[in-house]
Amino acid sequence: MFPVIWCLIVNALAVACTESDNTANCEAGQCDTVGGTEICMQCKAGKVPIKGICKAHDTDAGAITPTGCKVSGQNPTATSVKCEQCDAATYFLYKGGCYSTADAPGNAMCKTVTTNGVCADAADSKKYFAVPGAAKTEQSVVLCSDTTGVAIAGDKTYTGVDGCATCDPPGSLSNSGTKAATCTACDNSRLVKTAKDKTTTCVTEEECAGTAGFFAKGSTSKTCETCDVATYGVTDCTTCAPKAGSPDQATCTACATGKKPNADGTSCFDCPDTGCSQCSAASQCAVCIDGYRKNGNTCEKCTPENCKACTNDAKVCTECVTGYAPSADGSSCASSSANRSALSTGAIAGISVAVITVVGGLVGSDRDAGTHIPSIADREPQ
């Protein structure tokens, strides 16, 4: 079980080696970076990673022994490729190697080792977190962005968050499962998104704004927060945006089923009226949706079909939806295309009359001048 888990972790995070010591002594593609220092995670046979550099089990024993590096409970041998525990003061196990809190690169990951071989407190940079309940035979510190993480006690997995730059450690799992760290800052200008269950992810501002129930909070150090957190949002709010002039607060534009926001988007009220868009208090409608008119504290539906507004009387439409126009008495909405067709027919008739009149005038004028222009009536049938 454990070798399989180890292989999965190494394969997920390993990269090509570039430093000369590692290209010569580390297995190809089994390097990583800690605090700007390239480290080896799995050496060639007979060597183990000590502070990120492969050390020979025999000729470099002086460098290996003080770390407490053990393989199957024994000192490394000619077949060893990594450490399985680091049983010495200030040392802890990280990706198959032994590292110390006393110097680099170990001090970039861990600040305190309270039990030999186990990191108790991550470095102050908060780029790593200490794994709850880890033993000296298990990796006890994890990078905040490491989504593979580590499994301890066989069935409890602790991970980082994709794109996370700094984080707080996850709480301990009481049963088997997976638990991620709480991200406090993301890389690449992404925002920390905190869900209702307090889990965190890293998203772009556009992704935050495009997610129902969330808004980009703040002006400079922005975070992605839920709309219905009472401290900066609105209880029962389902859709919101940053408040104009006060981006640390949310302006609610839609509420949970059966509720409507007030005009300034600071509260959600019980408002069962289906034709209402904003309520000033419980069951007190302030603004109606299109197709309805305000009647006291409720909304009354406009009766003409395709009516958008009926200001004073539900039966009299004053404005129709796009593509329609109200009749003279407002009792109906007629298609604008039908009106255009009717006008076109009338216009054609008017043009015909005008042409005949003009032609008739010309005929009379020419007759007076002694020139005969045959009229339509003078023409012989074809």
C-alpha positions as CSV (number, residue, x, y, z in Angstrom):
1,M,0.0,0.0,0.0
2,F,2.6,2.5,1.1
3,P,5.0,2.0,-1.9
4,V,2.1,2.5,-4.3
5,I,1.1,5.8,-2.5
6,W,4.8,6.9,-2.6
7,C,5.0,6.3,-6.4
8,L,1.9,8.2,-7.0
9,I,3.2,11.2,-5.1
10,V,6.6,11.2,-6.8
11,N,5.2,10.8,-10.3
12,A,2.7,13.6,-9.7
13,L,5.3,16.2,-8.7
14,A,8.6,15.0,-10.2
15,V,10.4,17.2,-12.8
16,A,13.6,16.9,-14.8
17,C,16.8,17.4,-12.9
18,T,19.2,20.2,-14.1
19,E,21.9,20.5,-11.3
20,S,25.0,18.5,-12.1
21,D,24.9,16.5,-8.8
22,N,21.4,15.5,-9.5
23,T,21.8,14.7,-13.2
24,A,24.7,12.4,-12.2
25,N,23.2,10.7,-9.1
26,C,19.4,11.2,-9.2
27,E,17.0,9.1,-11.1
28,A,15.9,10.8,-14.3
29,G,12.9,13.1,-13.8
30,Q,12.9,12.7,-10.0
31,C,13.7,16.3,-9.0
32,D,11.7,19.0,-7.4
33,T,12.3,22.6,-6.0
34,V,12.2,23.8,-2.4
35,G,12.8,27.5,-1.7
36,G,14.6,27.9,-5.0
37,T,16.9,24.9,-4.4
38,E,16.6,21.8,-6.7
39,I,16.3,18.6,-4.7
40,C,16.3,14.9,-5.6
41,M,13.4,12.7,-4.5
42,Q,14.8,9.3,-5.5
43,C,18.5,8.6,-6.1
44,K,20.2,5.9,-8.1
45,A,20.8,2.6,-6.2
46,G,23.1,2.8,-3.2
47,K,22.4,6.5,-2.5
48,V,19.7,8.4,-0.5
49,P,18.6,12.1,-0.6
50,I,20.1,14.1,2.3
51,K,19.1,17.8,2.2
52,G,18.2,17.3,-1.4
53,I,21.5,15.8,-2.6
54,C,22.2,12.1,-3.1
55,K,24.7,10.6,-0.6
56,A,26.3,7.2,-1.0
57,H,25.4,4.7,1.7
58,D,29.0,3.8,2.4
59,T,31.4,6.6,1.4
60,D,29.0,9.3,2.6
61,A,27.9,7.6,5.8
62,G,29.2,10.5,7.9
63,A,26.6,12.8,6.2
64,I,23.8,10.2,6.4
65,T,24.0,8.9,10.0
66,P,23.4,12.3,11.8
67,T,20.0,12.6,10.0
68,G,18.7,9.3,11.3
69,C,17.9,8.1,7.8
70,K,16.6,4.6,7.9
71,V,15.3,2.1,5.3
72,S,13.1,-0.6,6.6
73,G,14.4,0.4,10.1
74,Q,18.0,-0.1,9.1
75,N,20.8,2.0,7.7
76,P,20.8,2.5,3.9
77,T,22.3,-0.2,1.8
78,A,23.6,-0.7,-1.8
79,T,19.9,-1.1,-3.0
80,S,18.5,1.9,-1.2
81,V,17.2,4.9,-3.2
82,K,15.5,7.0,-0.6
83,C,15.0,7.4,3.2
84,E,11.9,6.0,4.8
85,Q,12.3,7.9,8.1
86,C,14.6,10.6,9.6
87,D,14.9,9.7,13.3
88,A,17.1,12.5,14.5
89,A,16.6,15.9,16.3
90,T,15.7,18.8,13.9
91,Y,15.3,16.3,11.0
92,F,12.1,15.4,9.2
93,L,11.1,13.3,6.1
94,Y,10.1,15.0,2.9
95,K,9.7,13.2,-0.4
96,G,12.1,10.5,0.4
97,G,14.8,12.7,1.8
98,C,15.9,13.9,5.2
99,Y,15.9,17.7,5.9
100,S,16.8,19.8,8.9
101,T,15.1,22.9,10.3
102,A,18.6,24.3,11.0
103,D,19.6,25.0,7.4
104,A,18.4,25.2,3.8
105,P,16.5,23.9,2.1
106,G,14.7,22.3,5.1
107,N,14.2,25.6,6.9
108,A,12.1,26.9,4.0
109,M,9.6,24.1,4.8
110,C,9.7,23.5,8.5
111,K,10.3,25.6,11.6
112,T,10.0,23.1,14.5
113,V,10.5,19.4,15.0
114,T,9.1,18.4,18.4
115,T,9.3,14.6,17.9
116,N,12.4,13.3,16.1
117,G,11.5,12.9,12.4
118,V,8.2,14.8,12.4
119,C,7.7,18.5,11.5
120,A,5.4,20.1,14.0
121,D,5.3,23.7,12.7
122,A,5.7,24.8,9.1
123,A,8.0,27.7,8.2
124,D,6.8,31.2,8.8
125,S,6.4,31.8,5.0
126,K,3.3,29.6,5.2
127,K,4.1,28.1,1.8
128,Y,4.0,24.7,3.5
129,F,1.8,23.2,6.2
130,A,2.5,20.5,8.8
131,V,0.5,17.3,8.4
132,P,-1.7,16.6,11.4
133,G,-0.9,13.3,13.1
134,A,2.1,12.3,10.9
135,A,4.6,9.8,12.1
136,K,8.4,9.8,11.6
137,T,7.9,7.2,8.8
138,E,5.6,9.5,6.9
139,Q,6.0,12.9,5.2
140,S,5.0,15.5,7.7
141,V,5.1,18.7,5.7
142,V,3.3,19.5,2.4
143,L,3.5,22.4,-0.1
144,C,0.3,24.5,-0.1
145,S,-0.2,23.9,-3.9
146,D,0.4,20.2,-3.7
147,T,-2.9,18.6,-4.7
148,T,-1.6,15.1,-4.3
149,G,-0.6,15.6,-0.7
150,V,0.3,12.7,1.6
151,A,-1.6,9.7,3.0
152,I,-0.9,8.9,6.7
153,A,-2.1,5.9,8.7
154,G,-3.0,4.4,5.4
155,D,-6.4,6.1,4.8
156,K,-6.1,9.8,5.8
157,T,-5.0,12.1,3.0
158,Y,-4.0,15.7,3.5
159,T,-3.5,17.9,0.4
160,G,-2.8,21.4,-0.7
161,V,-4.9,23.6,-3.0
162,D,-4.3,24.0,-6.7
163,G,-2.6,27.4,-7.3
164,C,-2.3,28.2,-3.6
165,A,0.7,30.3,-2.5
166,T,0.2,30.4,1.3
167,C,-2.1,28.4,3.5
168,D,-3.2,27.3,7.0
169,P,-3.0,23.6,7.9
170,P,-6.1,21.4,7.6
171,G,-7.8,20.1,10.7
172,S,-7.2,16.5,11.7
173,L,-9.4,13.8,10.1
174,S,-11.1,11.6,12.7
175,N,-11.9,9.0,10.1
176,S,-10.6,8.0,6.7
177,G,-10.9,10.6,3.9
178,T,-9.3,13.6,2.3
179,K,-8.9,17.1,3.7
180,A,-7.3,20.1,2.1
181,A,-5.4,23.0,3.6
182,T,-7.1,26.4,3.9
183,C,-5.6,28.6,1.2
184,T,-4.9,32.2,2.3
185,A,-3.4,33.5,-0.9
186,C,-3.2,32.3,-4.5
187,D,-0.6,32.8,-7.2
188,N,-0.9,34.4,-10.6
189,S,-3.3,37.1,-9.4
190,R,-6.0,34.5,-8.7
191,L,-8.5,35.0,-5.8
192,V,-9.1,32.8,-2.8
193,K,-12.6,31.5,-3.1
194,T,-14.2,30.4,0.2
195,A,-17.3,28.2,-0.1
196,K,-20.0,27.9,2.5
197,D,-18.4,24.8,3.9
198,K,-15.1,26.8,4.3
199,T,-13.2,24.9,1.7
200,T,-11.0,27.1,-0.5
201,T,-10.0,27.1,-4.1
202,C,-8.1,29.6,-6.4
203,V,-10.1,31.3,-9.2
204,T,-9.8,34.2,-11.5
205,E,-11.9,37.3,-10.9
206,E,-13.9,36.5,-14.0
207,E,-14.6,32.9,-12.7
208,C,-15.7,34.3,-9.3
209,A,-18.1,36.8,-10.9
210,G,-19.5,34.1,-13.1
211,T,-20.3,31.8,-10.3
212,A,-23.8,32.0,-8.9
213,G,-23.8,33.1,-5.2
214,F,-20.3,34.6,-5.2
215,F,-18.7,38.1,-5.7
216,A,-15.2,39.5,-5.8
217,K,-14.8,41.3,-2.5
218,G,-12.4,44.1,-2.0
219,S,-10.6,46.6,-4.2
220,T,-6.9,45.6,-4.0
221,S,-6.5,42.4,-2.0
222,K,-9.6,40.7,-3.4
223,T,-11.2,37.5,-2.4
224,C,-14.1,35.5,-3.8
225,E,-16.8,35.3,-1.2
226,T,-20.4,34.0,-0.9
227,C,-23.2,36.5,-1.2
228,D,-25.1,35.4,1.9
229,V,-22.4,35.8,4.6
230,A,-24.0,38.4,7.0
231,T,-20.8,40.2,7.9
232,Y,-20.3,41.5,4.3
233,G,-23.0,40.0,2.3
234,V,-26.8,39.7,2.6
235,T,-28.5,36.8,4.4
236,D,-30.5,34.6,1.9
237,C,-28.9,36.3,-1.1
238,T,-28.2,34.1,-4.1
239,T,-26.9,36.6,-6.6
240,C,-24.8,39.7,-5.8
241,A,-22.1,42.1,-7.0
242,P,-19.6,44.4,-5.2
243,K,-21.3,47.4,-3.7
244,A,-20.6,50.6,-5.7
245,G,-18.1,52.7,-3.6
246,S,-17.8,50.0,-1.0
247,P,-16.5,46.9,-2.7
248,D,-16.0,45.1,0.6
249,Q,-19.7,44.8,0.8
250,A,-22.2,43.0,-1.5
251,T,-25.2,44.4,-3.2
252,C,-27.9,41.7,-3.5
253,T,-29.8,41.4,-6.8
254,A,-31.6,38.1,-6.2
255,C,-32.7,36.2,-3.1
256,A,-33.6,32.6,-2.2
257,T,-37.0,31.2,-3.3
258,G,-39.9,33.2,-1.8
259,K,-37.7,36.3,-1.0
260,K,-36.8,39.5,-2.9
261,P,-34.1,42.1,-2.3
262,N,-34.9,45.7,-1.3
263,A,-34.1,48.6,-3.6
264,D,-30.5,49.1,-2.4
265,G,-29.8,45.4,-2.2
266,T,-29.0,45.3,1.5
267,S,-31.7,42.9,2.6
268,C,-33.8,40.0,1.5
269,F,-37.5,40.0,2.5
270,D,-40.2,37.4,2.4
271,C,-42.0,38.4,-0.7
272,P,-44.2,35.6,-2.3
273,D,-45.7,37.9,-4.9
274,T,-44.5,36.4,-8.2
275,G,-44.9,39.8,-10.0
276,C,-42.6,41.6,-7.6
277,S,-38.9,42.3,-8.2
278,Q,-38.1,44.3,-5.0
279,C,-39.7,44.4,-1.6
280,S,-39.2,47.2,1.0
281,A,-40.4,44.9,3.8
282,A,-42.0,41.5,4.3
283,S,-44.8,41.2,1.8
284,Q,-44.5,44.9,0.9
285,C,-43.6,45.1,-2.8
286,A,-41.8,48.2,-4.0
287,V,-41.1,47.4,-7.6
288,C,-42.9,45.1,-10.0
289,I,-41.5,43.1,-12.9
290,D,-42.4,43.9,-16.5
291,G,-45.9,43.0,-17.3
292,Y,-47.2,44.0,-13.9
293,R,-48.4,47.2,-12.3
294,K,-48.1,48.2,-8.6
295,N,-51.4,48.1,-6.8
296,G,-50.9,49.0,-3.2
297,N,-48.3,46.6,-1.8
298,T,-48.9,44.0,-4.4
299,C,-48.4,43.6,-8.2
300,E,-51.3,43.2,-10.6
301,K,-50.7,41.5,-14.0
302,C,-51.4,43.6,-17.1
303,T,-54.2,41.8,-19.0
304,P,-53.4,42.6,-22.6
305,E,-51.2,40.0,-24.2
306,N,-47.6,41.1,-24.8
307,C,-48.0,44.1,-22.5
308,K,-44.9,45.4,-20.8
309,A,-46.4,48.3,-18.7
310,C,-50.0,49.3,-17.7
311,T,-49.4,52.2,-15.3
312,N,-52.9,53.1,-14.1
313,D,-55.2,50.3,-15.2
314,A,-54.3,46.6,-15.7
315,K,-56.6,46.6,-18.7
316,V,-54.9,49.5,-20.5
317,C,-51.5,48.9,-21.9
318,T,-49.2,51.9,-22.1
319,E,-46.1,50.0,-23.4
320,C,-45.8,46.7,-25.2
321,V,-42.9,44.3,-25.4
322,T,-40.4,44.7,-28.2
323,G,-42.0,44.1,-31.6
324,Y,-45.5,45.2,-30.5
325,A,-47.3,48.5,-30.1
326,P,-50.4,49.4,-28.1
327,S,-53.7,50.0,-29.7
328,A,-55.3,53.5,-29.5
329,D,-57.3,52.5,-26.5
330,G,-54.5,50.3,-25.0
331,S,-56.7,47.3,-24.9
332,S,-54.3,45.2,-27.0
333,C,-50.8,45.0,-28.4
334,A,-50.4,44.6,-32.1
335,S,-47.4,43.3,-33.9
336,S,-45.3,46.1,-35.3
337,S,-44.6,44.1,-38.4
338,A,-48.4,44.0,-39.1
339,N,-48.6,47.7,-38.6
340,R,-45.7,48.2,-41.1
341,S,-47.5,46.0,-43.6
342,A,-50.7,48.0,-43.3
343,L,-48.9,51.2,-43.7
344,S,-47.1,49.9,-46.7
345,T,-50.4,49.0,-48.4
346,G,-51.9,52.4,-47.7
347,A,-48.7,54.1,-48.9
348,I,-48.9,52.2,-52.2
349,A,-52.5,53.1,-52.6
350,G,-51.7,56.8,-52.0
351,I,-48.8,56.7,-54.4
352,S,-51.1,55.2,-57.1
353,V,-53.7,57.9,-56.7
354,A,-51.0,60.6,-56.8
355,V,-49.6,59.2,-60.0
356,I,-53.0,59.0,-61.7
357,T,-53.7,62.6,-60.7
358,V,-50.4,63.9,-62.0
359,V,-50.8,62.0,-65.3
360,G,-54.3,63.3,-65.7
361,G,-53.1,66.8,-65.2
362,L,-50.4,66.4,-67.8
363,V,-52.9,65.0,-70.3
364,G,-55.2,68.0,-69.8
365,S,-52.3,70.4,-70.2
366,D,-51.1,68.8,-73.4
367,R,-54.6,68.8,-74.9
368,D,-54.9,72.5,-74.3
369,A,-51.6,72.9,-76.2
370,G,-52.9,71.0,-79.2
371,T,-50.9,67.8,-78.5
372,H,-52.8,64.7,-77.9
373,I,-51.4,62.2,-75.4
374,P,-53.6,59.1,-75.3
375,S,-55.0,58.4,-71.9
376,I,-55.5,54.9,-70.5
377,A,-59.1,55.0,-71.6
378,D,-58.0,55.9,-75.2
379,R,-55.9,52.8,-75.6
380,E,-57.2,50.0,-77.6
381,P,-57.5,46.6,-75.9
382,Q,-54.4,44.5,-76.6
